[in-house]
Amino acid sequence: MNVDHSNDCGVWVAKWMIECGHKDGYDKIVVGSETRLRVAIDLILHRFNNVKDLVIQKASQYWQDLHKTNKRK
């Protein structure tokens, strides 16, 4: 197992839970960067996420700060 992907087990399980009704077999579940991003976005934007607005606000502020920092370089 590659240490860079040591956190993939949770993402893999989430992806399997989403796709288990559509795919037959564990070997067909693939976790990549797009999978991690899709699972994160789905969890953040879910209607039961009580802190959704706060997370979106903080993410927006982070990107604005990052953009300002990169402009100075």
mmCIF file of the N, C-alpha and C atoms, coordinates in Angstrom:
data_MODEL
# 
_entry.id   MODEL 
# 
loop_
_atom_site.group_PDB 
_atom_site.id 
_atom_site.type_symbol 
_atom_site.label_atom_id 
_atom_site.label_alt_id 
_atom_site.label_comp_id 
_atom_site.label_asym_id 
_atom_site.label_entity_id 
_atom_site.label_seq_id 
_atom_site.pdbx_PDB_ins_code 
_atom_site.Cartn_x 
_atom_site.Cartn_y 
_atom_site.Cartn_z 
_atom_site.occupancy 
_atom_site.B_iso_or_equiv 
_atom_site.pdbx_formal_charge 
_atom_site.auth_seq_id 
_atom_site.auth_comp_id 
_atom_site.auth_asym_id 
_atom_site.auth_atom_id 
_atom_site.pdbx_PDB_model_num 
ATOM 1   N N  . MET A 1 1  ? 0.848   -1.184 0.000  1.00 0.00 ? 1  MET A N  1 
ATOM 2   C CA . MET A 1 1  ? 0.000   0.000  0.000  1.00 0.00 ? 1  MET A CA 1 
ATOM 3   C C  . MET A 1 1  ? 0.888   1.240  0.000  1.00 0.00 ? 1  MET A C  1 
ATOM 4   N N  . ASN A 1 2  ? 0.530   2.185  -0.797 1.00 0.00 ? 2  ASN A N  1 
ATOM 5   C CA . ASN A 1 2  ? 1.259   3.435  -0.894 1.00 0.00 ? 2  ASN A CA 1 
ATOM 6   C C  . ASN A 1 2  ? 0.845   4.337  0.269  1.00 0.00 ? 2  ASN A C  1 
ATOM 7   N N  . VAL A 1 3  ? 1.811   4.837  1.019  1.00 0.00 ? 3  VAL A N  1 
ATOM 8   C CA . VAL A 1 3  ? 1.527   5.686  2.175  1.00 0.00 ? 3  VAL A CA 1 
ATOM 9   C C  . VAL A 1 3  ? 0.806   6.969  1.768  1.00 0.00 ? 3  VAL A C  1 
ATOM 10  N N  . ASP A 1 4  ? 1.065   7.457  0.553  1.00 0.00 ? 4  ASP A N  1 
ATOM 11  C CA . ASP A 1 4  ? 0.396   8.677  0.088  1.00 0.00 ? 4  ASP A CA 1 
ATOM 12  C C  . ASP A 1 4  ? -1.119  8.540  0.070  1.00 0.00 ? 4  ASP A C  1 
ATOM 13  N N  . HIS A 1 5  ? -1.592  7.329  -0.049 1.00 0.00 ? 5  HIS A N  1 
ATOM 14  C CA . HIS A 1 5  ? -3.028  7.087  -0.151 1.00 0.00 ? 5  HIS A CA 1 
ATOM 15  C C  . HIS A 1 5  ? -3.558  6.356  1.082  1.00 0.00 ? 5  HIS A C  1 
ATOM 16  N N  . SER A 1 6  ? -2.922  6.544  2.231  1.00 0.00 ? 6  SER A N  1 
ATOM 17  C CA . SER A 1 6  ? -3.289  5.805  3.433  1.00 0.00 ? 6  SER A CA 1 
ATOM 18  C C  . SER A 1 6  ? -4.666  6.194  3.965  1.00 0.00 ? 6  SER A C  1 
ATOM 19  N N  . ASN A 1 7  ? -5.181  7.344  3.577  1.00 0.00 ? 7  ASN A N  1 
ATOM 20  C CA . ASN A 1 7  ? -6.500  7.768  4.033  1.00 0.00 ? 7  ASN A CA 1 
ATOM 21  C C  . ASN A 1 7  ? -7.609  7.342  3.087  1.00 0.00 ? 7  ASN A C  1 
ATOM 22  N N  . ASP A 1 8  ? -7.290  6.588  2.064  1.00 0.00 ? 8  ASP A N  1 
ATOM 23  C CA . ASP A 1 8  ? -8.281  6.206  1.061  1.00 0.00 ? 8  ASP A CA 1 
ATOM 24  C C  . ASP A 1 8  ? -9.327  5.226  1.569  1.00 0.00 ? 8  ASP A C  1 
ATOM 25  N N  . CYS A 1 9  ? -9.075  4.531  2.673  1.00 0.00 ? 9  CYS A N  1 
ATOM 26  C CA . CYS A 1 9  ? -10.033 3.505  3.098  1.00 0.00 ? 9  CYS A CA 1 
ATOM 27  C C  . CYS A 1 9  ? -11.404 4.108  3.387  1.00 0.00 ? 9  CYS A C  1 
ATOM 28  N N  . GLY A 1 10 ? -11.461 5.250  4.051  1.00 0.00 ? 10 GLY A N  1 
ATOM 29  C CA . GLY A 1 10 ? -12.748 5.885  4.333  1.00 0.00 ? 10 GLY A CA 1 
ATOM 30  C C  . GLY A 1 10 ? -13.441 6.356  3.079  1.00 0.00 ? 10 GLY A C  1 
ATOM 31  N N  . VAL A 1 11 ? -12.664 6.912  2.161  1.00 0.00 ? 11 VAL A N  1 
ATOM 32  C CA . VAL A 1 11 ? -13.224 7.369  0.890  1.00 0.00 ? 11 VAL A CA 1 
ATOM 33  C C  . VAL A 1 11 ? -13.705 6.171  0.085  1.00 0.00 ? 11 VAL A C  1 
ATOM 34  N N  . TRP A 1 12 ? -12.924 5.087  0.110  1.00 0.00 ? 12 TRP A N  1 
ATOM 35  C CA . TRP A 1 12 ? -13.302 3.871  -0.623 1.00 0.00 ? 12 TRP A CA 1 
ATOM 36  C C  . TRP A 1 12 ? -14.627 3.331  -0.085 1.00 0.00 ? 12 TRP A C  1 
ATOM 37  N N  . VAL A 1 13 ? -14.769 3.282  1.241  1.00 0.00 ? 13 VAL A N  1 
ATOM 38  C CA . VAL A 1 13 ? -16.013 2.778  1.840  1.00 0.00 ? 13 VAL A CA 1 
ATOM 39  C C  . VAL A 1 13 ? -17.190 3.674  1.449  1.00 0.00 ? 13 VAL A C  1 
ATOM 40  N N  . ALA A 1 14 ? -16.992 4.990  1.502  1.00 0.00 ? 14 ALA A N  1 
ATOM 41  C CA . ALA A 1 14 ? -18.066 5.905  1.105  1.00 0.00 ? 14 ALA A CA 1 
ATOM 42  C C  . ALA A 1 14 ? -18.434 5.688  -0.355 1.00 0.00 ? 14 ALA A C  1 
ATOM 43  N N  . LYS A 1 15 ? -17.442 5.553  -1.202 1.00 0.00 ? 15 LYS A N  1 
ATOM 44  C CA . LYS A 1 15 ? -17.694 5.319  -2.638 1.00 0.00 ? 15 LYS A CA 1 
ATOM 45  C C  . LYS A 1 15 ? -18.411 3.979  -2.831 1.00 0.00 ? 15 LYS A C  1 
ATOM 46  N N  . TRP A 1 16 ? -18.000 2.954  -2.102 1.00 0.00 ? 16 TRP A N  1 
ATOM 47  C CA . TRP A 1 16 ? -18.638 1.641  -2.201 1.00 0.00 ? 16 TRP A CA 1 
ATOM 48  C C  . TRP A 1 16 ? -20.099 1.739  -1.774 1.00 0.00 ? 16 TRP A C  1 
ATOM 49  N N  . MET A 1 17 ? -20.372 2.487  -0.701 1.00 0.00 ? 17 MET A N  1 
ATOM 50  C CA . MET A 1 17 ? -21.744 2.629  -0.230 1.00 0.00 ? 17 MET A CA 1 
ATOM 51  C C  . MET A 1 17 ? -22.615 3.298  -1.291 1.00 0.00 ? 17 MET A C  1 
ATOM 52  N N  . ILE A 1 18 ? -22.041 4.235  -2.017 1.00 0.00 ? 18 ILE A N  1 
ATOM 53  C CA . ILE A 1 18 ? -22.778 4.939  -3.071 1.00 0.00 ? 18 ILE A CA 1 
ATOM 54  C C  . ILE A 1 18 ? -23.023 4.012  -4.260 1.00 0.00 ? 18 ILE A C  1 
ATOM 55  N N  . GLU A 1 19 ? -22.016 3.216  -4.610 1.00 0.00 ? 19 GLU A N  1 
ATOM 56  C CA . GLU A 1 19 ? -22.077 2.439  -5.846 1.00 0.00 ? 19 GLU A CA 1 
ATOM 57  C C  . GLU A 1 19 ? -22.433 0.973  -5.678 1.00 0.00 ? 19 GLU A C  1 
ATOM 58  N N  . CYS A 1 20 ? -22.564 0.463  -4.459 1.00 0.00 ? 20 CYS A N  1 
ATOM 59  C CA . CYS A 1 20 ? -22.753 -0.985 -4.270 1.00 0.00 ? 20 CYS A CA 1 
ATOM 60  C C  . CYS A 1 20 ? -24.004 -1.513 -4.958 1.00 0.00 ? 20 CYS A C  1 
ATOM 61  N N  . GLY A 1 21 ? -25.018 -0.694 -5.103 1.00 0.00 ? 21 GLY A N  1 
ATOM 62  C CA . GLY A 1 21 ? -26.222 -1.140 -5.785 1.00 0.00 ? 21 GLY A CA 1 
ATOM 63  C C  . GLY A 1 21 ? -26.098 -1.153 -7.296 1.00 0.00 ? 21 GLY A C  1 
ATOM 64  N N  . HIS A 1 22 ? -25.059 -0.502 -7.810 1.00 0.00 ? 22 HIS A N  1 
ATOM 65  C CA . HIS A 1 22 ? -24.888 -0.366 -9.253 1.00 0.00 ? 22 HIS A CA 1 
ATOM 66  C C  . HIS A 1 22 ? -23.772 -1.225 -9.826 1.00 0.00 ? 22 HIS A C  1 
ATOM 67  N N  . LYS A 1 23 ? -22.833 -1.635 -8.976 1.00 0.00 ? 23 LYS A N  1 
ATOM 68  C CA . LYS A 1 23 ? -21.676 -2.389 -9.468 1.00 0.00 ? 23 LYS A CA 1 
ATOM 69  C C  . LYS A 1 23 ? -21.546 -3.684 -8.702 1.00 0.00 ? 23 LYS A C  1 
ATOM 70  N N  . ASP A 1 24 ? -21.097 -4.698 -9.386 1.00 0.00 ? 24 ASP A N  1 
ATOM 71  C CA . ASP A 1 24 ? -20.905 -6.005 -8.782 1.00 0.00 ? 24 ASP A CA 1 
ATOM 72  C C  . ASP A 1 24 ? -19.416 -6.227 -8.531 1.00 0.00 ? 24 ASP A C  1 
ATOM 73  N N  . GLY A 1 25 ? -19.020 -6.330 -7.291 1.00 0.00 ? 25 GLY A N  1 
ATOM 74  C CA . GLY A 1 25 ? -17.628 -6.636 -6.979 1.00 0.00 ? 25 GLY A CA 1 
ATOM 75  C C  . GLY A 1 25 ? -16.856 -5.453 -6.431 1.00 0.00 ? 25 GLY A C  1 
ATOM 76  N N  . TYR A 1 26 ? -15.992 -5.758 -5.482 1.00 0.00 ? 26 TYR A N  1 
ATOM 77  C CA . TYR A 1 26 ? -15.193 -4.725 -4.828 1.00 0.00 ? 26 TYR A CA 1 
ATOM 78  C C  . TYR A 1 26 ? -14.112 -4.151 -5.722 1.00 0.00 ? 26 TYR A C  1 
ATOM 79  N N  . ASP A 1 27 ? -13.618 -4.942 -6.655 1.00 0.00 ? 27 ASP A N  1 
ATOM 80  C CA . ASP A 1 27 ? -12.491 -4.516 -7.477 1.00 0.00 ? 27 ASP A CA 1 
ATOM 81  C C  . ASP A 1 27 ? -12.859 -3.425 -8.481 1.00 0.00 ? 27 ASP A C  1 
ATOM 82  N N  . LYS A 1 28 ? -14.136 -3.130 -8.609 1.00 0.00 ? 28 LYS A N  1 
ATOM 83  C CA . LYS A 1 28 ? -14.563 -2.105 -9.573 1.00 0.00 ? 28 LYS A CA 1 
ATOM 84  C C  . LYS A 1 28 ? -14.647 -0.708 -8.955 1.00 0.00 ? 28 LYS A C  1 
ATOM 85  N N  . ILE A 1 29 ? -14.435 -0.621 -7.634 1.00 0.00 ? 29 ILE A N  1 
ATOM 86  C CA . ILE A 1 29 ? -14.464 0.668  -6.952 1.00 0.00 ? 29 ILE A CA 1 
ATOM 87  C C  . ILE A 1 29 ? -13.068 1.272  -7.032 1.00 0.00 ? 29 ILE A C  1 
ATOM 88  N N  . VAL A 1 30 ? -12.973 2.432  -7.663 1.00 0.00 ? 30 VAL A N  1 
ATOM 89  C CA . VAL A 1 30 ? -11.686 3.104  -7.855 1.00 0.00 ? 30 VAL A CA 1 
ATOM 90  C C  . VAL A 1 30 ? -11.716 4.430  -7.114 1.00 0.00 ? 30 VAL A C  1 
ATOM 91  N N  . VAL A 1 31 ? -10.662 4.693  -6.355 1.00 0.00 ? 31 VAL A N  1 
ATOM 92  C CA . VAL A 1 31 ? -10.546 5.955  -5.630 1.00 0.00 ? 31 VAL A CA 1 
ATOM 93  C C  . VAL A 1 31 ? -9.422  6.767  -6.251 1.00 0.00 ? 31 VAL A C  1 
ATOM 94  N N  . GLY A 1 32 ? -9.753  7.956  -6.694 1.00 0.00 ? 32 GLY A N  1 
ATOM 95  C CA . GLY A 1 32 ? -8.775  8.875  -7.251 1.00 0.00 ? 32 GLY A CA 1 
ATOM 96  C C  . GLY A 1 32 ? -9.031  10.261 -6.701 1.00 0.00 ? 32 GLY A C  1 
ATOM 97  N N  . SER A 1 33 ? -8.300  11.223 -7.185 1.00 0.00 ? 33 SER A N  1 
ATOM 98  C CA . SER A 1 33 ? -8.465  12.604 -6.713 1.00 0.00 ? 33 SER A CA 1 
ATOM 99  C C  . SER A 1 33 ? -9.891  13.092 -6.909 1.00 0.00 ? 33 SER A C  1 
ATOM 100 N N  . GLU A 1 34 ? -10.474 12.759 -8.051 1.00 0.00 ? 34 GLU A N  1 
ATOM 101 C CA . GLU A 1 34 ? -11.837 13.197 -8.314 1.00 0.00 ? 34 GLU A CA 1 
ATOM 102 C C  . GLU A 1 34 ? -12.831 12.552 -7.356 1.00 0.00 ? 34 GLU A C  1 
ATOM 103 N N  . THR A 1 35 ? -12.569 11.307 -6.935 1.00 0.00 ? 35 THR A N  1 
ATOM 104 C CA . THR A 1 35 ? -13.441 10.627 -5.975 1.00 0.00 ? 35 THR A CA 1 
ATOM 105 C C  . THR A 1 35 ? -13.379 11.329 -4.630 1.00 0.00 ? 35 THR A C  1 
ATOM 106 N N  . ARG A 1 36 ? -12.167 11.623 -4.175 1.00 0.00 ? 36 ARG A N  1 
ATOM 107 C CA . ARG A 1 36 ? -12.014 12.314 -2.889 1.00 0.00 ? 36 ARG A CA 1 
ATOM 108 C C  . ARG A 1 36 ? -12.739 13.661 -2.900 1.00 0.00 ? 36 ARG A C  1 
ATOM 109 N N  . LEU A 1 37 ? -12.574 14.401 -3.977 1.00 0.00 ? 37 LEU A N  1 
ATOM 110 C CA . LEU A 1 37 ? -13.216 15.709 -4.092 1.00 0.00 ? 37 LEU A CA 1 
ATOM 111 C C  . LEU A 1 37 ? -14.733 15.576 -4.126 1.00 0.00 ? 37 LEU A C  1 
ATOM 112 N N  . ARG A 1 38 ? -15.246 14.616 -4.893 1.00 0.00 ? 38 ARG A N  1 
ATOM 113 C CA . ARG A 1 38 ? -16.694 14.423 -5.005 1.00 0.00 ? 38 ARG A CA 1 
ATOM 114 C C  . ARG A 1 38 ? -17.303 14.035 -3.672 1.00 0.00 ? 38 ARG A C  1 
ATOM 115 N N  . VAL A 1 39 ? -16.661 13.140 -2.924 1.00 0.00 ? 39 VAL A N  1 
ATOM 116 C CA . VAL A 1 39 ? -17.176 12.731 -1.614 1.00 0.00 ? 39 VAL A CA 1 
ATOM 117 C C  . VAL A 1 39 ? -17.164 13.916 -0.659 1.00 0.00 ? 39 VAL A C  1 
ATOM 118 N N  . ALA A 1 40 ? -16.081 14.694 -0.651 1.00 0.00 ? 40 ALA A N  1 
ATOM 119 C CA . ALA A 1 40 ? -15.995 15.868 0.223  1.00 0.00 ? 40 ALA A CA 1 
ATOM 120 C C  . ALA A 1 40 ? -17.089 16.878 -0.109 1.00 0.00 ? 40 ALA A C  1 
ATOM 121 N N  . ILE A 1 41 ? -17.275 17.160 -1.379 1.00 0.00 ? 41 ILE A N  1 
ATOM 122 C CA . ILE A 1 41 ? -18.299 18.132 -1.789 1.00 0.00 ? 41 ILE A CA 1 
ATOM 123 C C  . ILE A 1 41 ? -19.694 17.633 -1.435 1.00 0.00 ? 41 ILE A C  1 
ATOM 124 N N  . ASP A 1 42 ? -19.953 16.352 -1.689 1.00 0.00 ? 42 ASP A N  1 
ATOM 125 C CA . ASP A 1 42 ? -21.266 15.794 -1.355 1.00 0.00 ? 42 ASP A CA 1 
ATOM 126 C C  . ASP A 1 42 ? -21.545 15.889 0.142  1.00 0.00 ? 42 ASP A C  1 
ATOM 127 N N  . LEU A 1 43 ? -20.537 15.607 0.975  1.00 0.00 ? 43 LEU A N  1 
ATOM 128 C CA . LEU A 1 43 ? -20.720 15.688 2.419  1.00 0.00 ? 43 LEU A CA 1 
ATOM 129 C C  . LEU A 1 43 ? -20.927 17.132 2.877  1.00 0.00 ? 43 LEU A C  1 
ATOM 130 N N  . ILE A 1 44 ? -20.163 18.041 2.317  1.00 0.00 ? 44 ILE A N  1 
ATOM 131 C CA . ILE A 1 44 ? -20.281 19.448 2.708  1.00 0.00 ? 44 ILE A CA 1 
ATOM 132 C C  . ILE A 1 44 ? -21.634 20.014 2.311  1.00 0.00 ? 44 ILE A C  1 
ATOM 133 N N  . LEU A 1 45 ? -22.083 19.717 1.107  1.00 0.00 ? 45 LEU A N  1 
ATOM 134 C CA . LEU A 1 45 ? -23.316 20.320 0.594  1.00 0.00 ? 45 LEU A CA 1 
ATOM 135 C C  . LEU A 1 45 ? -24.593 19.567 0.980  1.00 0.00 ? 45 LEU A C  1 
ATOM 136 N N  . HIS A 1 46 ? -24.463 18.471 1.701  1.00 0.00 ? 46 HIS A N  1 
ATOM 137 C CA . HIS A 1 46 ? -25.644 17.690 2.065  1.00 0.00 ? 46 HIS A CA 1 
ATOM 138 C C  . HIS A 1 46 ? -26.608 18.520 2.910  1.00 0.00 ? 46 HIS A C  1 
ATOM 139 N N  . ARG A 1 47 ? -27.877 18.325 2.694  1.00 0.00 ? 47 ARG A N  1 
ATOM 140 C CA . ARG A 1 47 ? -28.888 19.137 3.383  1.00 0.00 ? 47 ARG A CA 1 
ATOM 141 C C  . ARG A 1 47 ? -28.895 18.923 4.894  1.00 0.00 ? 47 ARG A C  1 
ATOM 142 N N  . PHE A 1 48 ? -28.356 17.818 5.383  1.00 0.00 ? 48 PHE A N  1 
ATOM 143 C CA . PHE A 1 48 ? -28.299 17.571 6.824  1.00 0.00 ? 48 PHE A CA 1 
ATOM 144 C C  . PHE A 1 48 ? -27.026 18.107 7.469  1.00 0.00 ? 48 PHE A C  1 
ATOM 145 N N  . ASN A 1 49 ? -26.132 18.702 6.697  1.00 0.00 ? 49 ASN A N  1 
ATOM 146 C CA . ASN A 1 49 ? -24.905 19.273 7.243  1.00 0.00 ? 49 ASN A CA 1 
ATOM 147 C C  . ASN A 1 49 ? -25.244 20.630 7.871  1.00 0.00 ? 49 ASN A C  1 
ATOM 148 N N  . ASN A 1 50 ? -25.277 20.662 9.183  1.00 0.00 ? 50 ASN A N  1 
ATOM 149 C CA . ASN A 1 50 ? -25.674 21.875 9.907  1.00 0.00 ? 50 ASN A CA 1 
ATOM 150 C C  . ASN A 1 50 ? -24.636 22.995 9.831  1.00 0.00 ? 50 ASN A C  1 
ATOM 151 N N  . VAL A 1 51 ? -23.401 22.676 9.457  1.00 0.00 ? 51 VAL A N  1 
ATOM 152 C CA . VAL A 1 51 ? -22.347 23.693 9.392  1.00 0.00 ? 51 VAL A CA 1 
ATOM 153 C C  . VAL A 1 51 ? -21.940 23.991 7.948  1.00 0.00 ? 51 VAL A C  1 
ATOM 154 N N  . LYS A 1 52 ? -22.791 23.623 7.012  1.00 0.00 ? 52 LYS A N  1 
ATOM 155 C CA . LYS A 1 52 ? -22.502 23.808 5.588  1.00 0.00 ? 52 LYS A CA 1 
ATOM 156 C C  . LYS A 1 52 ? -22.129 25.250 5.262  1.00 0.00 ? 52 LYS A C  1 
ATOM 157 N N  . ASP A 1 53 ? -22.923 26.199 5.708  1.00 0.00 ? 53 ASP A N  1 
ATOM 158 C CA . ASP A 1 53 ? -22.666 27.608 5.390  1.00 0.00 ? 53 ASP A CA 1 
ATOM 159 C C  . ASP A 1 53 ? -21.333 28.083 5.963  1.00 0.00 ? 53 ASP A C  1 
ATOM 160 N N  . LEU A 1 54 ? -21.009 27.641 7.170  1.00 0.00 ? 54 LEU A N  1 
ATOM 161 C CA . LEU A 1 54 ? -19.739 28.017 7.787  1.00 0.00 ? 54 LEU A CA 1 
ATOM 162 C C  . LEU A 1 54 ? -18.555 27.437 7.010  1.00 0.00 ? 54 LEU A C  1 
ATOM 163 N N  . VAL A 1 55 ? -18.667 26.183 6.603  1.00 0.00 ? 55 VAL A N  1 
ATOM 164 C CA . VAL A 1 55 ? -17.584 25.538 5.836  1.00 0.00 ? 55 VAL A CA 1 
ATOM 165 C C  . VAL A 1 55 ? -17.383 26.252 4.508  1.00 0.00 ? 55 VAL A C  1 
ATOM 166 N N  . ILE A 1 56 ? -18.464 26.569 3.831  1.00 0.00 ? 56 ILE A N  1 
ATOM 167 C CA . ILE A 1 56 ? -18.376 27.275 2.547  1.00 0.00 ? 56 ILE A CA 1 
ATOM 168 C C  . ILE A 1 56 ? -17.757 28.650 2.742  1.00 0.00 ? 56 ILE A C  1 
ATOM 169 N N  . GLN A 1 57 ? -18.162 29.348 3.795  1.00 0.00 ? 57 GLN A N  1 
ATOM 170 C CA . GLN A 1 57 ? -17.606 30.676 4.090  1.00 0.00 ? 57 GLN A CA 1 
ATOM 171 C C  . GLN A 1 57 ? -16.099 30.580 4.351  1.00 0.00 ? 57 GLN A C  1 
ATOM 172 N N  . LYS A 1 58 ? -15.684 29.626 5.170  1.00 0.00 ? 58 LYS A N  1 
ATOM 173 C CA . LYS A 1 58 ? -14.259 29.475 5.492  1.00 0.00 ? 58 LYS A CA 1 
ATOM 174 C C  . LYS A 1 58 ? -13.452 29.051 4.267  1.00 0.00 ? 58 LYS A C  1 
ATOM 175 N N  . ALA A 1 59 ? -14.005 28.182 3.419  1.00 0.00 ? 59 ALA A N  1 
ATOM 176 C CA . ALA A 1 59 ? -13.314 27.776 2.198  1.00 0.00 ? 59 ALA A CA 1 
ATOM 177 C C  . ALA A 1 59 ? -13.145 28.967 1.263  1.00 0.00 ? 59 ALA A C  1 
ATOM 178 N N  . SER A 1 60 ? -14.171 29.773 1.153  1.00 0.00 ? 60 SER A N  1 
ATOM 179 C CA . SER A 1 60 ? -14.099 30.962 0.309  1.00 0.00 ? 60 SER A CA 1 
ATOM 180 C C  . SER A 1 60 ? -13.039 31.931 0.827  1.00 0.00 ? 60 SER A C  1 
ATOM 181 N N  . GLN A 1 61 ? -13.019 32.130 2.131  1.00 0.00 ? 61 GLN A N  1 
ATOM 182 C CA . GLN A 1 61 ? -12.020 33.024 2.729  1.00 0.00 ? 61 GLN A CA 1 
ATOM 183 C C  . GLN A 1 61 ? -10.609 32.488 2.506  1.00 0.00 ? 61 GLN A C  1 
ATOM 184 N N  . TYR A 1 62 ? -10.441 31.180 2.635  1.00 0.00 ? 62 TYR A N  1 
ATOM 185 C CA . TYR A 1 62 ? -9.135  30.553 2.410  1.00 0.00 ? 62 TYR A CA 1 
ATOM 186 C C  . TYR A 1 62 ? -8.644  30.831 0.987  1.00 0.00 ? 62 TYR A C  1 
ATOM 187 N N  . TRP A 1 63 ? -9.507  30.626 -0.001 1.00 0.00 ? 63 TRP A N  1 
ATOM 188 C CA . TRP A 1 63 ? -9.113  30.840 -1.395 1.00 0.00 ? 63 TRP A CA 1 
ATOM 189 C C  . TRP A 1 63 ? -8.831  32.306 -1.685 1.00 0.00 ? 63 TRP A C  1 
ATOM 190 N N  . GLN A 1 64 ? -9.593  33.209 -1.072 1.00 0.00 ? 64 GLN A N  1 
ATOM 191 C CA . GLN A 1 64 ? -9.319  34.632 -1.245 1.00 0.00 ? 64 GLN A CA 1 
ATOM 192 C C  . GLN A 1 64 ? -7.959  34.998 -0.661 1.00 0.00 ? 64 GLN A C  1 
ATOM 193 N N  . ASP A 1 65 ? -7.663  34.489 0.532  1.00 0.00 ? 65 ASP A N  1 
ATOM 194 C CA . ASP A 1 65 ? -6.363  34.751 1.159  1.00 0.00 ? 65 ASP A CA 1 
ATOM 195 C C  . ASP A 1 65 ? -5.230  34.155 0.344  1.00 0.00 ? 65 ASP A C  1 
ATOM 196 N N  . LEU A 1 66 ? -5.437  32.955 -0.171 1.00 0.00 ? 66 LEU A N  1 
ATOM 197 C CA . LEU A 1 66 ? -4.420  32.301 -0.996 1.00 0.00 ? 66 LEU A CA 1 
ATOM 198 C C  . LEU A 1 66 ? -4.168  33.098 -2.269 1.00 0.00 ? 66 LEU A C  1 
ATOM 199 N N  . HIS A 1 67 ? -5.236  33.601 -2.879 1.00 0.00 ? 67 HIS A N  1 
ATOM 200 C CA . HIS A 1 67 ? -5.113  34.403 -4.093 1.00 0.00 ? 67 HIS A CA 1 
ATOM 201 C C  . HIS A 1 67 ? -4.330  35.684 -3.814 1.00 0.00 ? 67 HIS A C  1 
ATOM 202 N N  . LYS A 1 68 ? -4.607  36.349 -2.693 1.00 0.00 ? 68 LYS A N  1 
ATOM 203 C CA . LYS A 1 68 ? -3.875  37.566 -2.318 1.00 0.00 ? 68 LYS A CA 1 
ATOM 204 C C  . LYS A 1 68 ? -2.391  37.263 -2.113 1.00 0.00 ? 68 LYS A C  1 
ATOM 205 N N  . THR A 1 69 ? -2.094  36.147 -1.448 1.00 0.00 ? 69 THR A N  1 
ATOM 206 C CA . THR A 1 69 ? -0.716  35.755 -1.199 1.00 0.00 ? 69 THR A CA 1 
ATOM 207 C C  . THR A 1 69 ? 0.020   35.485 -2.502 1.00 0.00 ? 69 THR A C  1 
ATOM 208 N N  . ASN A 1 70 ? -0.636  34.790 -3.418 1.00 0.00 ? 70 ASN A N  1 
ATOM 209 C CA . ASN A 1 70 ? -0.013  34.458 -4.705 1.00 0.00 ? 70 ASN A CA 1 
ATOM 210 C C  . ASN A 1 70 ? 0.182   35.699 -5.574 1.00 0.00 ? 70 ASN A C  1 
ATOM 211 N N  . LYS A 1 71 ? -0.705  36.680 -5.448 1.00 0.00 ? 71 LYS A N  1 
ATOM 212 C CA . LYS A 1 71 ? -0.564  37.920 -6.214 1.00 0.00 ? 71 LYS A CA 1 
ATOM 213 C C  . LYS A 1 71 ? 0.678   38.703 -5.787 1.00 0.00 ? 71 LYS A C  1 
ATOM 214 N N  . ARG A 1 72 ? 1.025   38.608 -4.504 1.00 0.00 ? 72 ARG A N  1 
ATOM 215 C CA . ARG A 1 72 ? 2.185   39.335 -3.980 1.00 0.00 ? 72 ARG A CA 1 
ATOM 216 C C  . ARG A 1 72 ? 3.498   38.754 -4.436 1.00 0.00 ? 72 ARG A C  1 
ATOM 217 N N  . LYS A 1 73 ? 3.497   37.500 -4.834 1.00 0.00 ? 73 LYS A N  1 
ATOM 218 C CA . LYS A 1 73 ? 4.760   36.835 -5.224 1.00 0.00 ? 73 LYS A CA 1 
ATOM 219 C C  . LYS A 1 73 ? 5.210   37.232 -6.597 1.00 0.00 ? 73 LYS A C  1 
# 
